[in-house]
Amino acid sequence: MAEPSRRALLDALIDGERTAGELVAALPELTQPTVSRHLRVLREVGLVEVRPDAQRRIYALRADGLLPIDNWINRYRRFWADHLDALEQHLRNEAR
């Protein structure tokens, strides 16, 4: 997830399945072999799935693969929510 190109591939899949060729076209700054390597990594870690369709490969997000990431980030959401609430209260007190 730390690799920007992998995040871009996940973003490209957010609206639904796409072929490998469509994903290559969505990231013109990357070569086809580079996109294939990133897709392989995303597949291996369970963030995308692939299914063959004749000569094409169709990629899709795996929502369940994103759950561990969401659970990890959720701890930080609470941290920021608490701190932003405290900042809001401080600003209100300052305004008085």
SETI-701984 format. One record per atom (N, C-alpha, C, O): residue in three letters; x negated, y negated, z negated. Coordinates in steps of 0.02 Angstrom, whole numbers, padded with zeros to 5 digits. Each point is the difference from the previous one (the first is absolute). Example, Ala and Ser with C-alpha at 12.3 -4.5 7.8 and 13.67 -1.06 7.14 Angstrom:
BEGIN
<kolke aa="ala" px="-00660" py="00284" pz="-00390"/>
<kolke aa="ala" px="00045" py="-00059" pz="00000"/>
<kolke aa="ala" px="-00045" py="-00060" pz="00000"/>
<kolke aa="ala" px="-00052" py="00001" pz="-00033"/>
<kolke aa="ser" px="00070" py="-00054" pz="00069"/>
<kolke aa="ser" px="-00042" py="-00059" pz="-00003"/>
<kolke aa="ser" px="00039" py="-00055" pz="-00037"/>
<kolke aa="ser" px="-00025" py="-00055" pz="-00008"/>
//
This chain:
BEGIN
<kolke aa="met" px="-00041" py="00060" pz="00000"/>
<kolke aa="met" px="00041" py="-00060" pz="00000"/>
<kolke aa="met" px="-00043" py="-00063" pz="00000"/>
<kolke aa="met" px="00023" py="-00053" pz="00022"/>
<kolke aa="ala" px="-00083" py="00057" pz="-00045"/>
<kolke aa="ala" px="-00042" py="-00060" pz="-00003"/>
<kolke aa="ala" px="-00023" py="-00022" pz="00069"/>
<kolke aa="ala" px="-00020" py="-00058" pz="00009"/>
<kolke aa="glu" px="00024" py="00102" pz="00040"/>
<kolke aa="glu" px="-00022" py="-00016" pz="00068"/>
<kolke aa="glu" px="00055" py="-00037" pz="00037"/>
<kolke aa="glu" px="00055" py="00027" pz="00008"/>
<kolke aa="pro" px="-00067" py="-00089" pz="00014"/>
<kolke aa="pro" px="00052" py="-00040" pz="00032"/>
<kolke aa="pro" px="00032" py="00033" pz="00061"/>
<kolke aa="pro" px="00060" py="-00008" pz="00012"/>
<kolke aa="ser" px="-00099" py="00045" pz="00027"/>
<kolke aa="ser" px="00029" py="00032" pz="00059"/>
<kolke aa="ser" px="00050" py="00054" pz="-00019"/>
<kolke aa="ser" px="00050" py="00011" pz="00034"/>
<kolke aa="arg" px="-00063" py="00023" pz="-00089"/>
<kolke aa="arg" px="00048" py="00051" pz="-00024"/>
<kolke aa="arg" px="00064" py="-00032" pz="-00024"/>
<kolke aa="arg" px="00054" py="00026" pz="00011"/>
<kolke aa="arg" px="-00061" py="-00083" pz="-00044"/>
<kolke aa="arg" px="00061" py="-00036" pz="-00021"/>
<kolke aa="arg" px="00039" py="-00024" pz="00061"/>
<kolke aa="arg" px="00061" py="00002" pz="00000"/>
<kolke aa="ala" px="-00096" py="-00024" pz="00051"/>
<kolke aa="ala" px="00033" py="-00022" pz="00062"/>
<kolke aa="ala" px="00037" py="00058" pz="00033"/>
<kolke aa="ala" px="00055" py="-00009" pz="00026"/>
<kolke aa="leu" px="-00084" py="00068" pz="-00028"/>
<kolke aa="leu" px="00034" py="00059" pz="00028"/>
<kolke aa="leu" px="00063" py="00016" pz="-00040"/>
<kolke aa="leu" px="00052" py="00015" pz="00029"/>
<kolke aa="leu" px="-00057" py="-00019" pz="-00095"/>
<kolke aa="leu" px="00060" py="00012" pz="-00041"/>
<kolke aa="leu" px="00053" py="-00053" pz="00015"/>
<kolke aa="leu" px="00059" py="00016" pz="00005"/>
<kolke aa="asp" px="-00080" py="-00078" pz="00003"/>
<kolke aa="asp" px="00047" py="-00053" pz="00017"/>
<kolke aa="asp" px="00034" py="00014" pz="00067"/>
<kolke aa="asp" px="00060" py="-00013" pz="00008"/>
<kolke aa="ala" px="-00098" py="00039" pz="00040"/>
<kolke aa="ala" px="00028" py="00014" pz="00066"/>
<kolke aa="ala" px="00051" py="00056" pz="-00003"/>
<kolke aa="ala" px="00043" py="00005" pz="00044"/>
<kolke aa="leu" px="-00046" py="00036" pz="-00095"/>
<kolke aa="leu" px="00047" py="00056" pz="-00007"/>
<kolke aa="leu" px="00060" py="-00016" pz="-00044"/>
<kolke aa="leu" px="00044" py="00042" pz="-00009"/>
<kolke aa="ile" px="-00042" py="-00101" pz="-00020"/>
<kolke aa="ile" px="00052" py="-00017" pz="-00048"/>
<kolke aa="ile" px="00070" py="00003" pz="00030"/>
<kolke aa="ile" px="00048" py="00016" pz="-00036"/>
<kolke aa="asp" px="-00041" py="-00031" pz="00100"/>
<kolke aa="asp" px="00066" py="00000" pz="00032"/>
<kolke aa="asp" px="00018" py="00067" pz="00031"/>
<kolke aa="asp" px="00054" py="00007" pz="00029"/>
<kolke aa="gly" px="-00097" py="00042" pz="-00034"/>
<kolke aa="gly" px="00016" py="00066" pz="00027"/>
<kolke aa="gly" px="-00058" py="00032" pz="00036"/>
<kolke aa="gly" px="-00056" py="-00026" pz="00002"/>
<kolke aa="glu" px="00069" py="00084" pz="00025"/>
<kolke aa="glu" px="-00050" py="00039" pz="00034"/>
<kolke aa="glu" px="-00029" py="-00037" pz="00060"/>
<kolke aa="glu" px="00033" py="-00039" pz="00034"/>
<kolke aa="arg" px="-00097" py="00055" pz="-00022"/>
<kolke aa="arg" px="-00034" py="-00028" pz="00060"/>
<kolke aa="arg" px="-00049" py="00052" pz="00026"/>
<kolke aa="arg" px="-00026" py="00041" pz="-00038"/>
<kolke aa="thr" px="00016" py="-00043" pz="00102"/>
<kolke aa="thr" px="-00050" py="00045" pz="00030"/>
<kolke aa="thr" px="-00070" py="-00026" pz="-00015"/>
<kolke aa="thr" px="-00010" py="-00058" pz="-00018"/>
<kolke aa="ala" px="-00038" py="00103" pz="00026"/>
<kolke aa="ala" px="-00069" py="-00021" pz="-00009"/>
<kolke aa="ala" px="-00018" py="-00056" pz="00048"/>
<kolke aa="ala" px="-00035" py="-00047" pz="-00018"/>
<kolke aa="gly" px="00059" py="00051" pz="00080"/>
<kolke aa="gly" px="-00013" py="-00052" pz="00049"/>
<kolke aa="gly" px="00029" py="-00067" pz="-00021"/>
<kolke aa="gly" px="-00032" py="-00052" pz="00010"/>
<kolke aa="glu" px="00091" py="00053" pz="-00038"/>
<kolke aa="glu" px="00031" py="-00063" pz="-00024"/>
<kolke aa="glu" px="-00040" py="-00029" pz="-00058"/>
<kolke aa="glu" px="-00007" py="-00061" pz="-00005"/>
<kolke aa="leu" px="-00019" py="00104" pz="-00037"/>
<kolke aa="leu" px="-00041" py="-00024" pz="-00056"/>
<kolke aa="leu" px="-00066" py="-00030" pz="00024"/>
<kolke aa="leu" px="-00024" py="-00050" pz="-00027"/>
<kolke aa="val" px="-00005" py="00080" pz="00078"/>
<kolke aa="val" px="-00062" py="-00027" pz="00029"/>
<kolke aa="val" px="00016" py="-00069" pz="00030"/>
<kolke aa="val" px="-00039" py="-00047" pz="-00008"/>
<kolke aa="ala" px="00095" py="00041" pz="00043"/>
<kolke aa="ala" px="00019" py="-00064" pz="00030"/>
<kolke aa="ala" px="00015" py="-00053" pz="-00052"/>
<kolke aa="ala" px="-00011" py="-00059" pz="00012"/>
<kolke aa="ala" px="00035" py="00081" pz="-00071"/>
<kolke aa="ala" px="00016" py="-00047" pz="-00053"/>
<kolke aa="ala" px="-00062" py="-00029" pz="-00033"/>
<kolke aa="ala" px="00003" py="-00052" pz="-00033"/>
<kolke aa="leu" px="-00060" py="00084" pz="00042"/>
<kolke aa="leu" px="-00063" py="-00023" pz="-00029"/>
<kolke aa="leu" px="-00052" py="-00007" pz="00056"/>
<kolke aa="leu" px="-00046" py="00040" pz="00004"/>
<kolke aa="pro" px="00054" py="-00090" pz="00038"/>
<kolke aa="pro" px="-00044" py="-00007" pz="00059"/>
<kolke aa="pro" px="-00074" py="-00011" pz="-00017"/>
<kolke aa="pro" px="-00044" py="00011" pz="00042"/>
<kolke aa="glu" px="00030" py="-00031" pz="-00103"/>
<kolke aa="glu" px="-00070" py="-00011" pz="-00019"/>
<kolke aa="glu" px="-00036" py="00066" pz="-00016"/>
<kolke aa="glu" px="-00061" py="00000" pz="-00009"/>
<kolke aa="leu" px="00098" py="00055" pz="00007"/>
<kolke aa="leu" px="-00029" py="00065" pz="-00015"/>
<kolke aa="leu" px="00002" py="00045" pz="00061"/>
<kolke aa="leu" px="00045" py="-00004" pz="00041"/>
<kolke aa="thr" px="-00095" py="00048" pz="-00036"/>
<kolke aa="thr" px="00000" py="00048" pz="00054"/>
<kolke aa="thr" px="00045" py="00059" pz="-00018"/>
<kolke aa="thr" px="00019" py="00009" pz="-00058"/>
<kolke aa="gln" px="-00001" py="00030" pz="00107"/>
<kolke aa="gln" px="00043" py="00059" pz="-00011"/>
<kolke aa="gln" px="-00033" py="00049" pz="-00049"/>
<kolke aa="gln" px="00033" py="00024" pz="-00045"/>
<kolke aa="pro" px="-00099" py="-00009" pz="00053"/>
<kolke aa="pro" px="-00031" py="00046" pz="-00048"/>
<kolke aa="pro" px="00001" py="-00028" pz="-00072"/>
<kolke aa="pro" px="00008" py="00039" pz="-00047"/>
<kolke aa="thr" px="-00015" py="-00104" pz="00040"/>
<kolke aa="thr" px="00001" py="-00030" pz="-00067"/>
<kolke aa="thr" px="00070" py="00007" pz="-00031"/>
<kolke aa="thr" px="00007" py="00017" pz="-00058"/>
<kolke aa="val" px="00045" py="-00031" pz="00097"/>
<kolke aa="val" px="00068" py="00007" pz="-00024"/>
<kolke aa="val" px="00013" py="00073" pz="-00019"/>
<kolke aa="val" px="00031" py="00014" pz="-00051"/>
<kolke aa="ser" px="-00054" py="00032" pz="00092"/>
<kolke aa="ser" px="00009" py="00071" pz="-00015"/>
<kolke aa="ser" px="-00034" py="00020" pz="-00065"/>
<kolke aa="ser" px="00028" py="00039" pz="-00039"/>
<kolke aa="arg" px="-00087" py="-00066" pz="00026"/>
<kolke aa="arg" px="-00034" py="00016" pz="-00063"/>
<kolke aa="arg" px="00040" py="-00028" pz="-00060"/>
<kolke aa="arg" px="00007" py="00035" pz="-00050"/>
<kolke aa="his" px="00018" py="-00096" pz="00056"/>
<kolke aa="his" px="00039" py="-00029" pz="-00054"/>
<kolke aa="his" px="00064" py="00040" pz="-00011"/>
<kolke aa="his" px="00020" py="00012" pz="-00057"/>
<kolke aa="leu" px="00013" py="00008" pz="00111"/>
<kolke aa="leu" px="00061" py="00041" pz="-00007"/>
<kolke aa="leu" px="-00015" py="00067" pz="-00033"/>
<kolke aa="leu" px="00040" py="00025" pz="-00039"/>
<kolke aa="arg" px="-00097" py="00004" pz="00055"/>
<kolke aa="arg" px="-00019" py="00063" pz="-00031"/>
<kolke aa="arg" px="-00008" py="-00008" pz="-00076"/>
<kolke aa="arg" px="00024" py="00041" pz="-00039"/>
<kolke aa="val" px="-00057" py="-00095" pz="00019"/>
<kolke aa="val" px="-00009" py="-00013" pz="-00072"/>
<kolke aa="val" px="00068" py="-00010" pz="-00033"/>
<kolke aa="val" px="00013" py="00028" pz="-00053"/>
<kolke aa="leu" px="00030" py="-00068" pz="00084"/>
<kolke aa="leu" px="00067" py="-00013" pz="-00029"/>
<kolke aa="leu" px="00041" py="00065" pz="-00004"/>
<kolke aa="leu" px="00038" py="00010" pz="-00047"/>
<kolke aa="arg" px="-00047" py="00033" pz="00096"/>
<kolke aa="arg" px="00034" py="00065" pz="-00001"/>
<kolke aa="arg" px="-00027" py="00044" pz="-00056"/>
<kolke aa="arg" px="00038" py="00032" pz="-00036"/>
<kolke aa="glu" px="-00104" py="-00030" pz="00029"/>
<kolke aa="glu" px="-00032" py="00042" pz="-00051"/>
<kolke aa="glu" px="00020" py="-00020" pz="-00071"/>
<kolke aa="glu" px="00005" py="00042" pz="-00044"/>
<kolke aa="val" px="00005" py="-00107" pz="00033"/>
<kolke aa="val" px="00019" py="-00023" pz="-00068"/>
<kolke aa="val" px="00075" py="-00001" pz="-00010"/>
<kolke aa="val" px="00024" py="-00020" pz="-00053"/>
<kolke aa="gly" px="00014" py="00041" pz="00104"/>
<kolke aa="gly" px="00072" py="00008" pz="-00007"/>
<kolke aa="gly" px="00041" py="-00064" pz="00009"/>
<kolke aa="gly" px="00057" py="-00002" pz="-00022"/>
<kolke aa="leu" px="-00085" py="-00049" pz="00055"/>
<kolke aa="leu" px="00038" py="-00061" pz="00011"/>
<kolke aa="leu" px="00038" py="-00001" pz="00066"/>
<kolke aa="leu" px="00048" py="-00037" pz="00007"/>
<kolke aa="val" px="-00070" py="00077" pz="00040"/>
<kolke aa="val" px="00036" py="00007" pz="00063"/>
<kolke aa="val" px="00005" py="00074" pz="00018"/>
<kolke aa="val" px="-00038" py="00041" pz="-00024"/>
<kolke aa="glu" px="00087" py="-00027" pz="00066"/>
<kolke aa="glu" px="00007" py="00068" pz="00027"/>
<kolke aa="glu" px="00002" py="-00005" pz="00075"/>
<kolke aa="glu" px="00017" py="-00052" pz="00028"/>
<kolke aa="val" px="-00034" py="00107" pz="00004"/>
<kolke aa="val" px="-00002" py="00001" pz="00073"/>
<kolke aa="val" px="00038" py="00062" pz="00024"/>
<kolke aa="val" px="-00002" py="00053" pz="-00031"/>
<kolke aa="arg" px="00036" py="-00063" pz="00087"/>
<kolke aa="arg" px="00033" py="00057" pz="00032"/>
<kolke aa="arg" px="-00013" py="-00003" pz="00074"/>
<kolke aa="arg" px="00000" py="-00054" pz="00030"/>
<kolke aa="pro" px="-00013" py="00112" pz="00000"/>
<kolke aa="pro" px="-00012" py="00000" pz="00072"/>
<kolke aa="pro" px="00066" py="-00007" pz="00038"/>
<kolke aa="pro" px="00052" py="00024" pz="-00022"/>
<kolke aa="asp" px="-00055" py="-00056" pz="00079"/>
<kolke aa="asp" px="00057" py="-00007" pz="00045"/>
<kolke aa="asp" px="-00029" py="00005" pz="00071"/>
<kolke aa="asp" px="-00020" py="-00050" pz="00030"/>
<kolke aa="ala" px="00018" py="00111" pz="-00005"/>
<kolke aa="ala" px="-00033" py="00015" pz="00064"/>
<kolke aa="ala" px="-00073" py="-00020" pz="-00005"/>
<kolke aa="ala" px="-00037" py="00027" pz="-00042"/>
<kolke aa="gln" px="00014" py="-00074" pz="00083"/>
<kolke aa="gln" px="-00070" py="-00021" pz="-00002"/>
<kolke aa="gln" px="-00013" py="-00057" pz="-00049"/>
<kolke aa="gln" px="-00057" py="-00018" pz="-00012"/>
<kolke aa="arg" px="00110" py="-00009" pz="-00017"/>
<kolke aa="arg" px="-00007" py="-00057" pz="-00045"/>
<kolke aa="arg" px="-00002" py="00022" pz="-00073"/>
<kolke aa="arg" px="00022" py="00055" pz="-00018"/>
<kolke aa="arg" px="-00047" py="-00099" pz="-00024"/>
<kolke aa="arg" px="00001" py="00009" pz="-00072"/>
<kolke aa="arg" px="00041" py="-00058" pz="-00028"/>
<kolke aa="arg" px="-00014" py="-00058" pz="00014"/>
<kolke aa="ile" px="00064" py="00075" pz="-00054"/>
<kolke aa="ile" px="00044" py="-00050" pz="-00029"/>
<kolke aa="ile" px="-00018" py="-00006" pz="-00074"/>
<kolke aa="ile" px="-00001" py="00049" pz="-00036"/>
<kolke aa="tyr" px="-00012" py="-00111" pz="00014"/>
<kolke aa="tyr" px="-00019" py="-00013" pz="-00069"/>
<kolke aa="tyr" px="00057" py="-00035" pz="-00037"/>
<kolke aa="tyr" px="00038" py="-00039" pz="00028"/>
<kolke aa="ala" px="-00033" py="00055" pz="-00093"/>
<kolke aa="ala" px="00051" py="-00030" pz="-00043"/>
<kolke aa="ala" px="-00028" py="-00008" pz="-00070"/>
<kolke aa="ala" px="-00044" py="00038" pz="-00021"/>
<kolke aa="leu" px="00070" py="-00087" pz="-00015"/>
<kolke aa="leu" px="-00019" py="-00008" pz="-00071"/>
<kolke aa="leu" px="00027" py="00057" pz="-00041"/>
<kolke aa="leu" px="00052" py="00028" pz="00016"/>
<kolke aa="arg" px="-00087" py="-00011" pz="-00068"/>
<kolke aa="arg" px="00024" py="00048" pz="-00050"/>
<kolke aa="arg" px="00013" py="-00040" pz="-00063"/>
<kolke aa="arg" px="-00047" py="-00017" pz="-00036"/>
<kolke aa="ala" px="00109" py="00003" pz="00022"/>
<kolke aa="ala" px="00018" py="-00042" pz="-00058"/>
<kolke aa="ala" px="-00026" py="00032" pz="-00064"/>
<kolke aa="ala" px="-00023" py="-00036" pz="-00045"/>
<kolke aa="asp" px="00027" py="00101" pz="00039"/>
<kolke aa="asp" px="-00023" py="00033" pz="-00061"/>
<kolke aa="asp" px="-00075" py="-00008" pz="-00009"/>
<kolke aa="asp" px="-00025" py="00003" pz="-00057"/>
<kolke aa="gly" px="-00012" py="-00013" pz="00111"/>
<kolke aa="gly" px="-00071" py="-00012" pz="-00005"/>
<kolke aa="gly" px="-00017" py="-00067" pz="-00030"/>
<kolke aa="gly" px="-00054" py="-00010" pz="-00027"/>
<kolke aa="leu" px="00101" py="-00037" pz="00032"/>
<kolke aa="leu" px="-00011" py="-00067" pz="-00027"/>
<kolke aa="leu" px="00018" py="-00005" pz="-00074"/>
<kolke aa="leu" px="-00018" py="-00049" pz="-00033"/>
<kolke aa="leu" px="00054" py="00097" pz="00006"/>
<kolke aa="leu" px="00021" py="-00003" pz="-00070"/>
<kolke aa="leu" px="-00058" py="-00006" pz="-00050"/>
<kolke aa="leu" px="00005" py="-00042" pz="-00045"/>
<kolke aa="pro" px="-00058" py="00080" pz="00052"/>
<kolke aa="pro" px="-00055" py="-00009" pz="-00048"/>
<kolke aa="pro" px="-00029" py="-00071" pz="00001"/>
<kolke aa="pro" px="-00019" py="-00027" pz="-00052"/>
<kolke aa="ile" px="00015" py="-00002" pz="00111"/>
<kolke aa="ile" px="-00026" py="-00069" pz="00005"/>
<kolke aa="ile" px="00049" py="-00048" pz="-00033"/>
<kolke aa="ile" px="-00021" py="-00045" pz="-00037"/>
<kolke aa="asp" px="00085" py="00054" pz="00050"/>
<kolke aa="asp" px="00051" py="-00043" pz="-00030"/>
<kolke aa="asp" px="-00001" py="00006" pz="-00076"/>
<kolke aa="asp" px="00005" py="-00050" pz="-00035"/>
<kolke aa="asn" px="-00013" py="00110" pz="00010"/>
<kolke aa="asn" px="-00003" py="00010" pz="-00073"/>
<kolke aa="asn" px="-00061" py="-00035" pz="-00030"/>
<kolke aa="asn" px="00004" py="-00029" pz="-00054"/>
<kolke aa="trp" px="-00060" py="00032" pz="00089"/>
<kolke aa="trp" px="-00061" py="-00032" pz="-00025"/>
<kolke aa="trp" px="00009" py="-00076" pz="00001"/>
<kolke aa="trp" px="-00017" py="-00034" pz="-00049"/>
<kolke aa="ile" px="00045" py="00007" pz="00103"/>
<kolke aa="ile" px="00009" py="-00072" pz="00006"/>
<kolke aa="ile" px="00052" py="-00025" pz="-00050"/>
<kolke aa="ile" px="-00005" py="-00057" pz="-00024"/>
<kolke aa="asn" px="00054" py="00099" pz="00008"/>
<kolke aa="asn" px="00053" py="-00020" pz="-00046"/>
<kolke aa="asn" px="-00027" py="-00024" pz="-00068"/>
<kolke aa="asn" px="00028" py="-00045" pz="-00030"/>
<kolke aa="arg" px="-00082" py="00076" pz="00007"/>
<kolke aa="arg" px="-00030" py="-00023" pz="-00063"/>
<kolke aa="arg" px="-00022" py="-00073" pz="00004"/>
<kolke aa="arg" px="00006" py="-00037" pz="-00048"/>
<kolke aa="tyr" px="-00031" py="00017" pz="00106"/>
<kolke aa="tyr" px="-00024" py="-00068" pz="00009"/>
<kolke aa="tyr" px="00058" py="-00049" pz="00012"/>
<kolke aa="tyr" px="-00006" py="-00058" pz="-00017"/>
<kolke aa="arg" px="00060" py="00083" pz="00046"/>
<kolke aa="arg" px="00060" py="-00043" pz="00007"/>
<kolke aa="arg" px="00023" py="-00023" pz="-00068"/>
<kolke aa="arg" px="00017" py="-00059" pz="-00009"/>
<kolke aa="arg" px="-00015" py="00104" pz="-00039"/>
<kolke aa="arg" px="00022" py="-00018" pz="-00068"/>
<kolke aa="arg" px="-00048" py="-00051" pz="-00031"/>
<kolke aa="arg" px="00021" py="-00047" pz="-00033"/>
<kolke aa="phe" px="-00086" py="00057" pz="00045"/>
<kolke aa="phe" px="-00050" py="-00046" pz="-00026"/>
<kolke aa="phe" px="00013" py="-00070" pz="00026"/>
<kolke aa="phe" px="00002" py="-00048" pz="-00038"/>
<kolke aa="trp" px="00007" py="00042" pz="00105"/>
<kolke aa="trp" px="00011" py="-00065" pz="00030"/>
<kolke aa="trp" px="00067" py="-00030" pz="-00021"/>
<kolke aa="trp" px="00005" py="-00060" pz="-00010"/>
<kolke aa="ala" px="00046" py="00101" pz="00005"/>
<kolke aa="ala" px="00065" py="-00025" pz="-00020"/>
<kolke aa="ala" px="-00004" py="-00031" pz="-00070"/>
<kolke aa="ala" px="00026" py="-00054" pz="-00012"/>
<kolke aa="asp" px="-00059" py="00088" pz="-00034"/>
<kolke aa="asp" px="-00008" py="-00026" pz="-00068"/>
<kolke aa="asp" px="-00039" py="-00066" pz="00001"/>
<kolke aa="asp" px="00019" py="-00048" pz="-00034"/>
<kolke aa="his" px="-00073" py="00046" pz="00072"/>
<kolke aa="his" px="-00041" py="-00061" pz="00002"/>
<kolke aa="his" px="00036" py="-00057" pz="00035"/>
<kolke aa="his" px="-00007" py="-00058" pz="-00021"/>
<kolke aa="leu" px="00045" py="00072" pz="00073"/>
<kolke aa="leu" px="00037" py="-00053" pz="00033"/>
<kolke aa="leu" px="00056" py="-00026" pz="-00044"/>
<kolke aa="leu" px="00015" py="-00060" pz="00001"/>
<kolke aa="asp" px="00017" py="00104" pz="-00039"/>
<kolke aa="asp" px="00051" py="-00023" pz="-00048"/>
<kolke aa="asp" px="-00031" py="-00046" pz="-00052"/>
<kolke aa="asp" px="00030" py="-00051" pz="-00018"/>
<kolke aa="ala" px="-00089" py="00069" pz="-00007"/>
<kolke aa="ala" px="-00034" py="-00041" pz="-00049"/>
<kolke aa="ala" px="-00020" py="-00068" pz="00030"/>
<kolke aa="ala" px="00006" py="-00051" pz="-00034"/>
<kolke aa="leu" px="-00028" py="00051" pz="00095"/>
<kolke aa="leu" px="-00018" py="-00063" pz="00034"/>
<kolke aa="leu" px="00062" py="-00043" pz="00009"/>
<kolke aa="leu" px="-00003" py="-00061" pz="-00012"/>
<kolke aa="glu" px="00058" py="00090" pz="00032"/>
<kolke aa="glu" px="00062" py="-00037" pz="00007"/>
<kolke aa="glu" px="00021" py="-00032" pz="-00066"/>
<kolke aa="glu" px="00020" py="-00059" pz="-00002"/>
<kolke aa="gln" px="-00025" py="00097" pz="-00052"/>
<kolke aa="gln" px="00019" py="-00027" pz="-00065"/>
<kolke aa="gln" px="-00047" py="-00057" pz="-00020"/>
<kolke aa="gln" px="00022" py="-00050" pz="-00028"/>
<kolke aa="his" px="-00087" py="00059" pz="00041"/>
<kolke aa="his" px="-00048" py="-00052" pz="-00016"/>
<kolke aa="his" px="00015" py="-00064" pz="00038"/>
<kolke aa="his" px="-00002" py="-00055" pz="-00028"/>
<kolke aa="leu" px="00016" py="00061" pz="00092"/>
<kolke aa="leu" px="00016" py="-00058" pz="00041"/>
<kolke aa="leu" px="00063" py="-00035" pz="-00023"/>
<kolke aa="leu" px="00005" py="-00062" pz="00002"/>
<kolke aa="arg" px="00044" py="00100" pz="-00023"/>
<kolke aa="arg" px="00062" py="-00030" pz="-00027"/>
<kolke aa="arg" px="-00015" py="-00039" pz="-00064"/>
<kolke aa="arg" px="00026" py="-00055" pz="-00010"/>
<kolke aa="asn" px="-00068" py="00084" pz="-00033"/>
<kolke aa="asn" px="-00017" py="-00034" pz="-00062"/>
<kolke aa="asn" px="-00040" py="-00064" pz="00014"/>
<kolke aa="asn" px="00010" py="-00050" pz="-00035"/>
<kolke aa="glu" px="-00053" py="00051" pz="00084"/>
<kolke aa="glu" px="-00039" py="-00058" pz="00018"/>
<kolke aa="glu" px="00044" py="-00056" pz="00029"/>
<kolke aa="glu" px="-00013" py="-00059" pz="-00011"/>
<kolke aa="ala" px="00065" py="00079" pz="00046"/>
<kolke aa="ala" px="00045" py="-00049" pz="00032"/>
<kolke aa="ala" px="00043" py="-00037" pz="-00052"/>
<kolke aa="ala" px="00025" py="-00054" pz="00014"/>
<kolke aa="arg" px="-00018" py="00083" pz="-00072"/>
<kolke aa="arg" px="00042" py="-00031" pz="-00053"/>
<kolke aa="arg" px="-00036" py="-00054" pz="-00034"/>
<kolke aa="arg" px="00027" py="-00031" pz="-00046"/>
//
